Structures are given as C-alpha cells and as structure tokens.
Amino acid sequence: MESREGIGFGRSVATLVVAAVLVCAAASLARSVFEPLAAALFIMGIVWPAQKWLQSRLPKLAALAITILFTTLICLAFASVAAWAFGRVGHFLVADAARYQAFYERAVMWLDGHGVEIAGLWAEHFNVSWLLGAMQYVTGRANSLLSFWLIAIVYVVLGLIEIDDFRRRIDRLENRTAARVLLEGSAATAAKFRKYLLVRTQMSIVTGVLVGLFAGITGLPFAFEWGVIAFVLNYIPFIGPFIATLFPTLLAMTQFESWPAVFGIFACLNIIQFVVGSYIEPRVAGASVSISPLVVLFAIFLWTFLWGLFGTFIGVPIMLAILTFCGEHPSTRWIAELLGGPVEAKSAQP
C-alpha cells in the first residue's frame, strides 16, 4: 500500500515538473503576450477595491476612468523619479569612466602582484565600452516600455469591466471544486498582492530615507539620488538591495582615498539593508505573504531569465500567486506548505 502511494506521489511530482517546464517554455516564447497580461493581473488585484468602492458611488465607466487615471499617474511618477535618479548617476559614471578605468587598472596591478591571476580577466571586461554598452541597453529597454504599458493598460481596462461578469461565470461552473478554488484563490491572491505591495513600499521608503541620510552624512555625492535608487531597487528582494549598496561603494572608491572608509560605507549600507529586510520587514509583513527565501531567490532568477527586467520585478508576485492557488486545493496544498515561509518551532507539550 505504501509503495503504491509512493509511486502515485512520484508520478504527481513528475507531472508537476513537466507541466512547470512547459509553462516556463510557453512564457518565454510568448513573453510579448504574457508579460503585459501578468502586469495587468497584478494591477487589477491592487486597484480592484478602489474600483469597487467607486462603482458603488459613480457610474461604472466614470469609476473606471478615475481608477485608470490615478493608476497611470502613480506608475508615471514612479518611473519618472527612477529614471531621473538613475540618469543623474549614470551620466556622472559615464563622464567619469576613464577615472574608474584607471582606478581598476591600478587595483589589477596590485592584485597581480599578489598572485591573484583572475584580476586580469576581470580588467578585460570592466572598461569604458562595457559601461557604455550597459547604459545603452538600459536606454533601449526604457524605450520599449511604452508599448508594453499601453497593452497592459488595455488589459486592465477590459479586465476591470468584465471582472463581475467573469466572477458570475465561475460561480455557475458545474465543477464546484474548481469554482471554489478559482474564486477563493483569486480573492486571496489579490489580497496578498496588496499586502505585498504595501509592505514593500513601506520598507522601500524606510530604506531610501536611511540610505539617503547616511550618504549625506558621510559626504557621498548624489545622496538624494542614492536614496531614490535604494527606494526603487528595494522592490526587488535580495538582488535589488545588494545593487543599491554596490553602486554607491563604486562611487566611494574614487571619492575617498582611504580603503577603510570605502569598506566602512559598504558595510554600513549592507547593515541598513539587512536590518530593514531581515528584521523589520518580516515583522511588518507577517505570515500572510511569507515565502521561503530560497524560493524568493529562485523566482527572481527564473523570471529574470524568462522575461528580463520585468521578470525581476514580477517574479515574486507570480510565485506568491502560484503558492496561494496551490494552498486552495488539498492535492497541491503540500506545495504551499513546503515552499512557504519559515515555520516557527512549536514548544514541547508537557
């Protein structure tokens, strides 16, 4: 009996793995279709309570127009502030690229003198052309975002118009289990999206303020811009905070003559990120949006590989949605329990 259960479980796991691989392949091949759809579903989960509240007081189309207007304004404000901060720092780095090249050449010579052979290979790749190429790639991606967000907004408009009708269609399904999973899973996922975005925004603000204040106190140039960059990148767990500490450290290398000062800045910035991300955020977020850190990191790398820059931002919400729907059905609940957040150890019963 146990062997049959084991075989059945193994087949279920194999089926899930094959299905996951096929879904990832489809998502990668049709990314131009699924990327704006994923963004639209995420936005709909965030703004639906406001849309529902407005619909109870205004005509449906008027409520929809207000919701879309405010959503667009918020997205434009976020993108404009991020582009301004990255643009200010990026122009400075490009203008000062020769100085960084000379600095790294001196560092490579010192490392080669102490037997670190890999330093020469690193020097071949870190140069002015590499930096300019990276900036051109970011600029090219920014230009393609316009069509992406136009399609996403169209999805949001159509989705908000039909959401009530779609809910009634699901409720009329003969398969009551499927109807329950879809309705309860969608409601729970939308609630977790809102909680996730609220917590990340709060922690991003705290991180941005602390990083900006620290940069200003230490005399690091572009203190306000570093605060904004830390605020933006904090929406990407793990990788974003690390990048937000790496770039100010690179700037400090050419601004301060003392290596202890550079290492001190890097260490203090990481302490800020660690305290906010590992101590404050879990207590604010609670268990409702808790996911295993290993799963979070895997989701970021996977969706970045599949969808590039957008996948970096949306990877964790997608994983959050998958685990939420898995938790709604008995046959897949074990996946949500296995990949969820840390479980507190229960005290021994007397």
Order of alpha helices (4+ residues) and beta strands (2+ residues): alpha-alpha-alpha-alpha-alpha-alpha-alpha-alpha-alpha-alpha-alpha-alpha-alpha-alpha
